[in-house]
Amino acid sequence: MRWSHFILFCCVCLSLTSCKNELAERIIGDWQAYAYVQQDSTIAIDLAPVKLSFNAQGQYCYHSNLLHHECGHYQVSKQGLLKLQDTTQAKVDAVFLGLQISSKDSLVVEMEEAGMKSKLSFYRMQ
C-alpha cells in the first residue's frame, strides 16, 4: 500500500508541474500598439513607435512614444497577470499589469495609475 500511495503522489506532482501556461506561450513575439483607451475614452496619439516584445526565455522589451525604452524579465500567471521587471535601470520596482489575448494576433495590456484605468491594445507583427 505504501508504494501505491508513493506512486500516486509522484503522478499527481508530475501532472501539476507539467501543466503549461498557454497564456505565457501565446504572448511570445513582437507586438505593435494600435489603440490607447483611458477611462473608457480612446486617446488619439501616435502609437507607431510603441512596441512590445516577449521571448521564450522570459525577457521583454518595451518602446514607447515618449522616448522611453525598457527591457527586463517577465512572468505571466495563468489568470492573466503580467509581471514586468525592468533591468535597464537600478532599483526599479516590478510592475503588475492585466493581460488579455482575444486571438492569436491581439493583445491588450491593462494598467492603472493614479486611479486612472487605461488599456493599450497591440497586434502581432509579422
N, C-alpha and C positions, 0 to 999 in steps of 0.2 A: 504493500500500500504506500509506503513512503516514496518509493521510486516513481510510482504513478503520479503522486502529487508533485514531485520534483519535475517530472517531465511536463506535466500540465502547466506548472508555473513557468517553466522555460518557454513553452509555446506561447503563453499569454504575453510574456515580456517581449519575445521576438515579434509578435504581431503588433504590439503597441509601438515599438521602436521603428518598425518598417513602414508605418503609415506615412505617406508622403504629404507634404504641404503643397497641394496643387496651386494655390494662390501664389506662393513663392516662385514656383516654376513658371507660371504664366506671365509674371512681370519682367522676366529676363528679356533684355533687348533695349532698343533705343526708342524713345518717345518724344513727340513734338507737341507742345501745348497749342490748343486752338480756341479755348474759351475760358474766361475767368468770371466767376459769379461771386458777388459779395452781398451778403444779406438778401438773397433771392433776386438781386439785380445784376444783369450782365454788364460788365465794365468793359468799355471799348479801349483797349490798349494794344500796343504792338507786342504780339506774342511770338514773333518769328525767332527771336534769339532764345526763347525759353525751351530748354531741352532737359530730359532726364534719361539716364541710362542705368541699367542694372546688369551685373554679370552673375554667372553661376557660382562664383567664389564669394559672394556676399558683399561685393563692393558696388558703390553707386557714384555717379557724378551728376551734378545739377548746375545748369547755366541759366541765369535769369536775365531779364531785360533791364535790370538795374546795375549792370556790371558786377554782379555777384556770381561767384563761382565757388562751388564746394565739392569735395569728394570725401568718401569715407566708407564706413561699413553700414550695412543694413540688415534688418531682420524683419520677417513678416510672420504674423501669427495667423493661424487658420481662421480666426474671427475677423481678419481684415485690418489689423493694427500694424502700421508700418513704423518701425523704429529706425531713425537715421542718426548716425554718429559721425559728425564731420571730423576728419582727421587733418585738415589743412590748417586749422587754427588751434592754438593751445587753449586748454581748459574751456571747451565748448560743451554745454550740456546736450544730451541726446534729445532729439525732437520726436514726438509721437504724433502720427497723422492717421486719419482714416483712409482706407483704401478700398476702392470698388473696381471690379473689372466686369463690365457688362457683356463684352465679347472678347475674342482673342486680339482685337485691334483697338480696344477702347479702355482707357484707364482714367479714373477720377481720384484725385487726392483731395481729401477734406481736411481743413485746418480751422483753428480758432485762435485768434489773438486779440487781446484786449476786449473780449466779449463779442468780437465780430467774426461771424462764421463765413467761410469762403470755400469755394471749390475751384480747382484747377483741372480742366479736362485735357487729356492727351490722346493722340492717336499713335499707333505703332508706325515707325518709319520703316520703309522698305530698303 
